[in-house]
Amino acid sequence: MQELKPNKKPIIIYWIIAMVLFMMVNGFMYKKFVNQQTEEVGYNVFMQMIDSKDIGEASIQDNQILFTNKAGTKTYKTGIVNDAELYERLYNSGATFGAEIIEQSNPIWSYIISFVIQIVLIVVAWRIISKLLLKKMGDSPDMMSFGTGGMGMGKSNARVYVKSDTGIKFKDVAGEEEAKDLLKEIVEYLHEPQKYTEIGAVLPKGALLVGPPGTGKTLLAKAVAGEANVPFFSISGSEFVQMFVGMGAAKVRDLFKQAKDKAPCIVFIDEIDAIGKKRDGQISSNDEREQTLNQLLTEMDGFEGNNGVVILAATNRPESLDPALLRPGRFDRRVPVELPDLKGRVDILKVHAKKVRCSDNVDFDGIAKAASGASGAQLANIVNEGALRAVREGRRSVTQADLMESVEVVIAGYQKKNKILSNKEKLVVAYHEVGHALVAAMQTQSAPVQKITIIPRTSGALGYTMQVEDGEHFLMTKTEILNKIATYTGGRAAEELIFSEITTGASNDIEQATKLARAMVSRYGMSEEFDMVALETLTNQYLGGDTSLACSAETQTKIDKMVVSVVTEQHEKAKKILQENIQKLHEISKYLYEHETITGEEFMNILSSEENTLLS
């Protein structure tokens, strides 16, 4: 789908310019009216102005004399006095007399009339300009813009993508086959609704796309519109939230009115949790958000079953949505858009690799394995980073090395080549990282070591050990978790064993090991004392997975003791493995110290040069 960008200049600027001009004109006219107001003065002032030849015009009437100053900007009046020489004095002063002078006795009415006329002219002019702007935008072949009238208050401001030959299709979205299968039914309904109505089937009015950030929820929604070849209304949930109560509800009404006029079409609301959060009924709740949600619920109920309008929404916080929004008849179809598996990552990499020039020897399977847990957006970034690295290195195509390095860039950041460690620190980091790798290699059910490096990264890591699974795994055994904890403690164990001193370099290792040990006890039911009792609840599943304990203080104390016991046990296990393989620890650490980076193959060659293995 293509989008024609609208004019970005805010309409409020035109209002400001109009009001400034309006104030300037009114200020000028008010000054003019005030200056023209007739002022009553004494006859002596009249005589003084005659003597100073400051009279412009004079009109002698039956009961008064009207006269102006020489510049004609001010009108005066005075009473009649028996003065036989008046005409002669006026003549000698150069005044024009005998002319008719209109007395400005009530200038405020003239000012009010002028003010009203200007207001009417501004309103008429604004209506004409608004209609011209709307007509101009409505004639655009690729996009129509709504909400430009007035100041846009109460308008949806939705971006509307219409038919386009270069629109996004399902073939442009990889790695989410299950989600595409669920959404293809919506496309078929928009193409041939009679197939469903004949049998009496009613398609769900709303589909909720749920998944972590970067997995392609918005892209899937656009692909549905591209496949169906219908208008696609796109708006973010936060755009409904306004400062003025009632404006959000007005925007919802306007959006659905436009959608009904363009049916069949698709309405897509991104980040719907901004307006769809559970209503708690508290006094301090957000009235504007709740009114907006209520209006959305009403509009979704108001749709007829065959009007050709499909509502899609995306969120990464489904647990926070109001139950009324998820009931049958509204968003009753939930489409999970999860992180891609190994095959999905390979497909996504191939889709994005079509946009760059790649070498023939690129192994997408190996890159997908190294990028385990990456989202579609991260995989696209990996391909782009690889292309940028190829340009920096002066190559005309992207190689396997470029893409593998870009995986590390996404995981750990760029290399900090200007950050020079002292020889002592470099040696400590070398032993630390080899400690991780050696403990991992000497255990069963551990992922193979792919790379070890002691080159600092922008993420703050002074070095890291990369392990890559041979295939895709969705379950972890208790042995695998314990081995992971032992691997995390391997770096600190190497420091203690070789230097009899510890450093701050193990802070992230400690955090990860403790997190795994606590999950074993409180979430995975892997402790003998608590058996299969859930002691911890998981919230924000797609946004980091925050946890909170749901147990008594006494139980929390027991959990803490068990966590400490698990980590301590695996720490001792790591020290024992390193002690029994001390020669290999020295040998590999020396090699890493000299070369700064070694591959998994080099690591295994050194490790297997002599038979010295301990399987546990």
N, C-alpha and C positions, 0 to 999 in steps of 0.2 A: 504494500500500500504506500502511496506517496502522500506527502503532506506539503501543502503550500504554506509557507510561513507568513502569517499576517503581519500588518504594519505594527511594529513594536511601540510606536509613540503613544503614550497613554492619553486617553481622551480627556483626562483631568487637566492636561496642559492647555487644551483649547478653552476649557471653562475658565482657567486662570487668566488667559489672555483677554477673553471677552469681558470678564469682570473688571480687570484693570482699565480697559478702554471705557467701560461703562462708568467707572468711578471718575476717570479723568474728564469725560464729557459732562457728567453731572456737576462736578466741582466747578468747571468753567461756566456752565449755565447758571449755577446758583450764585456765583460771584457776579455774573452779569445782571441777574434779577435783583440782587441786593443793591448793586450800584445804581440801578435804574429806579429804585424806590423813591417816591416823592417825599422831600423833607420840608417840613413847615418851619420857617424862620421869621424873625422880626423884620420890620421895614428898614430898620437901621442897617441890617446886614445887606439888604437889597441895595441901599444907597452906597454902602462901602464897596460892593462889587462893581457898581456903576463907576465910581470914582477910580477904581483900580482897573477899569476896562476888562472885567472878567465875566461879562455877560455875553452869552452866545445868542440866544433867542429869548424874546419876551412876548407874552400874550396878556393884554390887559382886559380882564373880563368885568362883569357887573359887580361881583362880590369878592374877587380875588385877582392876584397877579401870579401867573405861572412863568417861570424863567429857568434857563439852564446855564451851566457854567460855559466858559469859552470852548472847552473840549467837547461839550455836549454829552458828557458821561453821567451827569447828575441833574435831577430835576428838583426845583424848589418852588414853594408857594408862600405868599405873604398877603396880608390884608390890604384893602384900598384906603389910601390917604389922599386928601385934597391937595394935590401938588401940580400947579399950573406949568412948571418947568420940567415935568417928568419926561415928556417926549423929546424935548431939546437935549436933555442930559443923556437919554438913551442914544440919540442920534450921534452926539459927540463921542460917546464911548465905543461906537462901531457896532453896536448890537443890532440884530434884526428883530424888529417888533411888528406886531400885527399878525404874525403867523400863528396857526393853531397848534397847541402843544397838548398831547394826550397825557393825562395824569395817571401815573402808575400807582394807583391807590391800593391794590391788593395783589402784589406779585407772587405771594405764596401759592395762589391757585394756578397761576401760569406754570410755576415750577412743578407742582403736582401733576398737572396735565402732561407736561413734557416728560416727567419720570414714567408715567404709565405708558405713554406712547413708546418710549425706548424699551420698556420691558416686553411689550407686545411684539415689537420688531425683533428683539433677540430671540424670543420663543419661536416665532415663525421661521426665522433664519435657521435656528438650530434644528427644527423639524425637517426642513428641506435638506440640510446637510446630512442628517442621520439617514434619511431615506435614500439619498444618493450613495452614501457609504454602504448601506445594506444591499442595495442593488448591485453595486460594484463587486462586493464580496460574494454575493449569491451567484454571480455569473462565472465564478472561477470553476474550471472543470475538475479540479482535484480536491478542493476543500471548500467547505462553507463555514463561515464563522458566525457564531451567534453571541448575543449579549453585548452588542456594540451600542445599542441605544442608550440615551441618558448617560449615566456613569457606570453602567454594567451591573448595578445592584439588582439582585434577584434573578440574574441571568446565569446560565450554567457555565458558560465559557468553555464548553467541551470542544475538543479538537475532533473534527469529523473527517475521517479518511474515506474516500469513495473509490469506485472501481478504478483499477490501474493495471496496466499490462505487466508491470514489474513488481507486483505485490509479493509479500512473503507467503510461501506455501509450506505445506507439511514437510516437503523434501528439504527445506532449508532449516528444519528443526531436527536435530539428531539427539540420541541418547534418552529420549522420553517416549518410547514406543507405547507403553501402557497408557500414558496420558493421551497420546494421539488417538489411540483406539477409542477411548471414551469420548473424545471430542468429535470424532468423525461422524457420530450419530447426529450431532447438532448440525453439522454441515449438510447431511442428507435431509434432515428435516427442513432446513432453509431452502434446499433445492426442490424437494418433492414433498411438501407437507401433506398432500392428499393421501400418500401411502399410510400415514399415521392416523389421519382423521377417518379414513374408510373403515379401519379396524376398530376405531374407538380409543386408540392409544393417545395419551397426552404427554408430550415431551416436558421434562422438568423446566420450569420457568427460569431457574438460575443454576449456574454451575460455579462452584467455589474452587479456585486453584490454590492449593496449599503446598508450601514447601520452603526450604531455606532460601536466603537471598542469592541471586545470581544463577538460579536453575532454569530460567527461561519462561516464567509464568506470563509475562507480558508478551513475549515473542510467540508463545503458543496461542494467545488470544488473537494476535494479529494474523497468525496463520489460519485460524478458523475463519476470520473475515476474508482473508485472501482466497481460501478454497471456496467459500460460499459466494464470493464475488458480490458482497453486499456492503453498504455503508457501515462504518465502524466508529462508534462514538467512544472516545477515550477521555477519561477524567480521573484525577486523583481524589481520594477521599478527603484529604486535607483542604481541597479547594472548596468544599461545602461549608467548612467551619468559618463563620464570619464574626466580626465584632458585634454586630447588631443582631439581637434576638429575632428570629424569623427569616433572616436572609438565607440561611442554609436550606431551610424547607422550601423557600421560593426557588432556589436554584435546582432542587430535586424536581419540583413540579415542571420547571422549564425544560430540564433535560429530558424527562419522559414525554413531554408534549412534542418535542422535536423528534424523539425516537419514533413515536406513533406516526408522525407525518412522513417519516422516511422508511417505514416498514416495507419489506423485511429488512432488518438490520440487527446489529449487535451493539449492546451497551457494555462497555468495559470500565469497571471502577477499580482502580489500583489502590492498594493499601486501604482496603475498606475498613480495617480496624480503627482508623482515625474517627469514623462516625458510628461504627457498629459495635462499640464496647457494651458490655453488660450494663443495664440500668440498675443502679443500687438503691435509688429512692432517697438518698441522703440530701439534706438541705443544701450542702455545699456542692452538689453535683452541677454539671454543666448543662444549663437549661437549653442553650442553643444546640448543643450536640444531640441532646435527647429529642428535641423537636425535629431536628434533621433526620434522626433515625426513625422516628414515628412516621414522618412523611414518606421515607423510603419504604417502610413496611406497607403503608397504605397504597403507594403506587404499584408495588409488586403484586399486591392482592387485586388491584384494579385491572390488571392485564387479562385480556381474554385468552383462551387457550389456543386460538388459531390466528392471532394477529401478526405473527411473524417477527416478534421482537424477542431476542434472547439476551439474557443478562449474564455476563461473566464478571467475576470479581477475583482479586488476588490478595493474599495475605500470608504473612509468615508468623502470625499469632492467632491461630484458630481458636485456642482455648479462651481467648478474651472476648469472643463475639457473643452477642446477645442470643439466647436460645430461640427467641421469636424470629430471628433472622435465618436460622438454620432449620426451621420446621418444614415439613412437606408443604409444597405450594410456593416456597420461596427458594432459598438456596438449598435445595434438597439433594443435589448431586455434588459430591465432594471428589475432586480430581487431585490425587497426590502427585506433586512434581518434585520427586526426591533427587538427591545427588546421584549422578549416573554411575552405573557399575562399570566393570572393565570394558566390556564390549561397547557400552554407551560412550565411554571416554574416548575409545578408539574412533568411533564414528564422528564424534564432535570434533576431534583433532583433524580428521580428514576433511570435514566440511570447511573448517577455517583455513586448512592448509591449501585449499583450492584458490584462496585469495592471494597467496604468496608463491614465489618460485622456490620449490624444494628440490633437493638432490634426490637421486633415485634410490640411494641407500638408507633413506630415513626409515627407521623402525618405529612406527606409531604404537605398536604393542608395548615395546619397552618403555616409551615415554608415558603411556597410559598407566603402566604399573608403577612408575616412579611418582606419578601425580595422583596417587590413591587419595580419595576423599575430596578431590577438587571439583568445583562446580563448573557449569558450562561457561560462565563469565571468566573464571580463572583459567580455564583451558584456552579460551580465545586470547586471553592476555599472554599465556605461555607462547602461543604461536607468534603473536606480535612481538614479544620480547626477543624471540629467536631471530625474527627478521631484522630487528634493530641491531642485534649483535652481529649478524652477518654483514650488515652495512658497515658497522664500526671496524670490523676485521678486514674489510675490502673484498668480500666475496660477493659473487653475483647470484648465489642461491643459498638457501638455508640448509645446513647440515645437521646430522644427528647430534653432534657436539653442541651446536647452537641451541637446539631445543632442550637438551639435558641441562645445559647451564641455565636456561630460562626457567626450568622447573625449580632449580635451586634459588633463583632470584625470587620467584613467587613464594617459596617456602621460607627462606632465610634472609632475603634481601640481596642487594648488590655487594660485590666484594669491596672492602675498604683497603685498597692497595696502599694508601698513604699512612695507614695506621700500623706503626712498627712496634712490635712487642720486644721487650728485652729478651736476652737469651734465656734467662731463668724462667720468665713467664712463658716463653715459647715452648720450653722443655716441659713445664708443668701441664700446659694445654695438650701437648703431644701425648703424654702419659695418660692424661684424663680421657681423651677420646679413644685411645687404644684400649683403655680399661673397659669402656662401653662395648667396643667391638669384640674384644676377646671374651668377655662374659657372654655376649650374645652367641658367638660362634661355638662356645663350649657347652651350650644347652640344646636339648632337643626342643622341637616345636617353637623355634625362634626364626624370625625372618632373616634371610641371608643379608650380609653386609654388602652394600652397593658402592659406598665411597666413604673415605675418611679425609677430613681436611682440617687444617689449623689456620686457614686464612680468615681473618675477621670479616663479619658481614654487617650490613647496615642495621639489621634487626637487633644488634647488640651481642650476638653470639661470637665468641672468639674462635670457635671451631664447632664442628658437629660431625656425627656419624649417621649416615643414611642407610636405612634398612628397607629393602623392597621385597614384598611378598611375591611368591611365584605365581599365585593366582588370586582370585577374589574370595574373601572369607567374610561371612556375615555373622558367625558365632565365634565366641572366644571361650575356650575351656579354662577351668581353674588353673591348670598347669601353665597355660599360655600367659595368663595374667600374672602369675607369680614369677614367671621367667622375665616378663616385661619389667616388673618391679626390680628384680635382681639386676637387669641390664641398666636401668636408670641409676642404680646405686654403684655401678661399676666404676664410674669416673671418680667419685669420692673415695672408693676403696683403693684405687690405684694411687691416689695422692697420699693416703694414709700409709700405704705399704712402702712406697718408694721414698717419700720425703718426710715421713713422720710428722706431717703438718697438713692442714686443710685450708682451702681457699673459698672464696665466695662464688666460684665458677659453677658450683653444683646447685644453685638456687632453683633453676627451672627443673632440674632433675628431681629435686626434693618435692617440688610442687606436684609434678606429674605422678611420682611414686605414691605420694600421700593420697592423691585424688583416686587412683586406682584401688588402693587398699581400702579406702573408705567406701567406695562403691561395692566392693566385694562383700563387705559386712552389712551395709545398710540397704542396698538396692538389689544385689544379685543373689542374696540368700546363700552365700558361700561360707558362712560361719556355723560351727556346730552348736553354739549356744543359742543363737536366735533362729536357726533353721530357716524357714521360708516366710519370715515375717518382714513386711515392708516397713522400714524405719525412716524412710526418706522419700519425699515426693519430688518429681521433676516438673519444672515449669519452663516456659519458653523453649520448647523442644528444638525449634528451628533457629533460635537466636542464642546459641551458646549453652543451653541446657542448665539454667540455674536450679539449684536444689535447696530444699529446706527440710530439716529434721522434723519428724512427727512422732515424738516420743517424750518420755519424762526425762527430767534432769539426771536421775540415777542411771537410766539406760544410756544417755549420752555419755556419761562417764565411762560406762563399760565399753561403748563403741570406741571411744578415744584410746582406751587401753589396748583393745584388740587391734586397732590400726597401727599403733606404735609397735605392737608385738609382731605383726606381719612384716612391716618395713624393716625392723631390726633383724628378723630372721633371714630375710632375703639379702640384707646388707652383709651379714656374716657369710652367707653362701657365696656372694660375689668375691669377698676377700679370700675365701678358701680357694675358689677357682683360680684367681690371679696368683696366689701363693704357689699353687701347684704348677703354674705355667709361667713362672717368673722370668725364665730365659726368653721365652717368646715375647713377653711383655717388653723386655729390654730391647730385643732385636727389632720388633716392629716399631716401637716408639722412636728408636734411633733413625730408622729409615724414614718415618714420617717427619721427624725433626729436620732432616736434610732435604726432603723433597716437598714438604708442606702439604701435598695431596697424594693419596694413593687410592687406586681403584679396588673394588672388591676382589677382582681377580688377582691383583698383586698381593693383597692381604692374605688370601687363601693359599697362594703359592708359598709365601714365607711361613705361614702357619703349618702347612703340610710338608715342609722340607724335611722334617723329621717326624716320626710317629710320636706325637705327644698330645693326646686328646683325652678329655674328660667329659663323658656324656652324662648328663644328670637330668 
